[in-house]
Amino acid sequence: MSGAIRVVVADDERMVRTALRVILDAEPDLEVVGEATTGAEAVSVVRAKLPDVVLMDVRMPEIDGIRATEQILATLAAPPKIVVVTTFENDSYVYDALRAGACGFLLKRAAAEELIQAVRLVARSDSLLFPAQVRELAARHSSARTAAWTARLTEREAEVLRLMTTGLTNAEIAGRIGVGPATVKTHVASVLAKTGTRDRTQAVIAAYESGFVRPR
């Protein structure tokens, strides 16, 4: 399993945890290294196992998945990518989890292939997980007022951020604006710094909440 993507599964339903483990462990490049039944246990298991990806149920005993996500991201120098696993994609808990730092969400009814692809994507890619759904959630919380940080973006950074909100990867953005991927990576890093966000998902949310991008 050397080089495999290490995953922790956090869900208070045993059947859900077992199903996710069976699906993921069947793949040669994926390995479930721990399970948790509560939000508090999820924090402890993640700290002990240091996985690459966490599949996090939102509604769990003790502390919910949102608080667990916040604690994991606040206490680890190199935190894992956290994907919320939920029953309802429009649940307000999902948006709160994304704002707390989760990089995407996955429906519990998702097909096995979709689950596998999602874990690989968040672990090894710079693309958004299900960008259309993330944009739809963010658009519901859009603001008519523009945040102060938008004025600090250069023209190129603003262009890159708008393309980020469409779900394009760095390579795709590079092809769109005619520069190298390394240059785009630099612009993305600057965008994250100026927006005060951790990753692309949070940048997209900030773009809508600030009024920088408005729903069409």
C-alpha positions in Angstrom: 0.0 0.0 0.0 3.1 2.2 -0.3 2.1 5.6 -1.7 -1.6 4.9 -1.2 -4.0 7.7 -0.3 -4.7 7.3 3.4 -8.3 7.9 4.4 -10.2 8.2 7.7 -13.9 7.6 7.7 -16.0 9.4 10.4 -19.7 8.5 10.6 -21.9 7.4 13.6 -23.6 4.7 11.5 -21.6 1.4 11.4 -23.1 0.3 8.1 -22.0 3.5 6.4 -18.5 3.2 7.8 -18.3 -0.4 6.7 -19.6 0.3 3.2 -17.1 3.1 2.7 -14.2 1.0 4.0 -15.1 -1.9 1.7 -15.3 0.3 -1.4 -12.1 2.2 -0.7 -10.0 -0.7 0.5 -10.8 -2.5 -2.8 -8.8 0.1 -4.7 -5.0 -0.4 -4.8 -4.2 3.3 -4.3 -6.6 3.9 -1.4 -6.4 2.7 2.2 -8.7 3.3 5.1 -6.4 3.8 8.1 -9.0 4.7 10.7 -12.6 5.1 11.7 -14.5 7.4 14.1 -18.1 7.3 15.4 -18.2 10.8 16.9 -16.8 14.2 16.0 -14.5 14.2 19.0 -13.2 10.7 18.1 -12.7 11.9 14.5 -10.3 14.6 15.8 -8.4 12.1 17.8 -8.1 9.6 15.1 -7.0 12.1 12.5 -4.3 13.4 14.8 -3.1 9.9 15.4 -3.2 8.6 11.8 -2.5 11.8 9.8 -4.5 10.7 6.8 -4.6 12.5 3.4 -8.4 12.6 3.2 -11.2 12.5 5.8 -14.7 11.5 4.9 -16.7 13.4 7.6 -20.3 13.0 8.4 -21.9 16.3 9.5 -24.3 15.2 12.2 -22.5 13.1 14.8 -22.7 12.9 18.6 -20.5 14.9 21.1 -19.4 17.5 18.5 -20.6 17.6 14.9 -18.6 17.3 11.8 -18.4 21.1 11.4 -16.7 21.6 14.8 -14.5 18.5 14.2 -13.4 20.0 10.8 -12.5 23.3 12.5 -10.5 21.6 15.2 -8.6 19.4 12.8 -7.7 22.3 10.5 -6.7 24.5 13.5 -4.4 22.0 15.2 -2.5 20.3 12.4 0.3 21.9 10.5 -0.5 19.9 7.4 -4.1 19.0 7.8 -5.9 16.5 5.5 -8.5 17.3 2.9 -11.9 17.0 4.5 -14.9 15.9 2.5 -18.3 16.2 4.0 -20.5 13.1 3.5 -24.1 14.1 3.7 -27.7 12.9 3.0 -28.9 16.2 1.6 -26.8 18.4 -0.7 -28.7 21.5 0.1 -28.5 21.1 3.9 -27.3 24.3 5.6 -24.9 22.1 7.5 -23.1 21.4 4.3 -22.5 25.1 3.6 -21.4 25.6 7.2 -18.9 22.8 6.8 -17.5 24.3 3.6 -17.1 27.6 5.4 -15.4 25.8 8.2 -12.8 24.5 5.8 -14.1 21.3 4.2 -13.0 21.2 0.6 -16.1 19.6 -0.8 -19.1 17.3 -0.1 -20.3 14.0 -1.2 -23.8 12.5 -1.0 -24.2 9.3 0.9 -26.2 7.9 -2.0 -23.3 8.5 -4.4 -22.2 5.5 -6.5 -19.0 3.7 -5.6 -17.1 5.1 -8.6 -18.1 8.6 -7.7 -16.8 8.1 -4.1 -13.5 6.7 -5.4 -13.0 9.5 -7.9 -13.8 12.1 -5.3 -11.2 10.9 -2.9 -8.6 10.8 -5.6 -9.5 14.2 -6.8 -9.3 16.0 -3.5 -6.1 14.2 -2.6 -4.1 14.8 -5.8 -5.8 17.5 -7.8 -6.2 21.3 -7.7 -9.7 21.1 -9.1 -12.9 21.7 -7.2 -15.0 18.7 -6.1 -18.4 19.1 -7.8 -17.9 22.8 -8.7 -21.5 23.3 -9.9 -23.0 22.2 -6.5 -20.4 24.3 -4.6 -21.3 27.4 -6.7 -25.0 26.8 -6.2 -24.5 26.7 -2.4 -22.3 29.8 -2.4 -24.6 31.7 -4.7 -27.4 31.5 -2.1 -25.2 33.4 0.3 -24.0 36.0 -2.2 -23.8 39.6 -1.1 -24.5 42.9 -3.0 -21.6 44.5 -1.1 -18.0 44.1 -2.2 -15.5 43.2 0.4 -12.3 45.3 0.9 -10.0 42.5 -0.2 -11.3 42.7 -3.7 -9.5 46.0 -4.3 -6.2 44.4 -3.4 -6.4 41.9 -6.2 -4.4 42.6 -9.4 -6.2 42.4 -12.7 -4.7 39.0 -13.4 -5.5 37.7 -9.9 -9.1 38.8 -10.3 -9.3 37.0 -13.6 -7.8 33.8 -12.1 -10.2 33.9 -9.2 -13.2 34.2 -11.6 -11.9 31.2 -13.5 -11.3 29.3 -10.2 -15.0 29.7 -9.4 -15.9 27.8 -12.6 -14.0 24.8 -11.3 -11.0 25.0 -13.7 -7.7 23.4 -12.7 -4.4 25.4 -12.8 -3.5 23.8 -16.1 -6.9 24.7 -17.6 -6.6 28.3 -16.3 -3.1 28.5 -17.8 -4.5 27.5 -21.2 -7.3 30.0 -21.0 -5.2 33.0 -20.1 -2.0 32.0 -22.0 0.5 31.6 -19.2 2.3 28.6 -17.7 0.8 26.5 -14.9 3.6 27.6 -12.5 2.5 31.2 -13.0 -1.1 30.3 -12.4 -0.1 28.5 -9.2 1.6 31.7 -8.0 -1.5 33.7 -8.8 -3.7 31.2 -6.9 -1.4 31.4 -3.9 -1.7 35.2 -3.9 -5.5 35.0 -4.3 -5.7 32.7 -1.3 -3.5 35.0 0.8 -5.5 38.1 -0.1 -8.9 36.5 0.4 -7.7 35.0 3.7 -8.8 31.5 2.5 -7.3 28.0 2.9 -8.0 26.5 -0.5 -10.0 26.9 -3.7 -13.3 25.9 -2.2 -13.1 28.6 0.5 -11.9 31.1 -2.2 -15.0 30.4 -4.2 -17.2 30.9 -1.2 -15.4 34.1 -0.4 -15.9 35.3 -4.0 -19.6 34.9 -3.7 -20.1 36.1 -0.1 -18.0 39.2 -0.8 -20.0 40.2 -3.9 -16.9 39.7 -6.1 -18.8 37.1 -8.1 -22.6 37.4 -8.3 -25.0 34.6 -9.3 -26.4 34.7 -12.8 
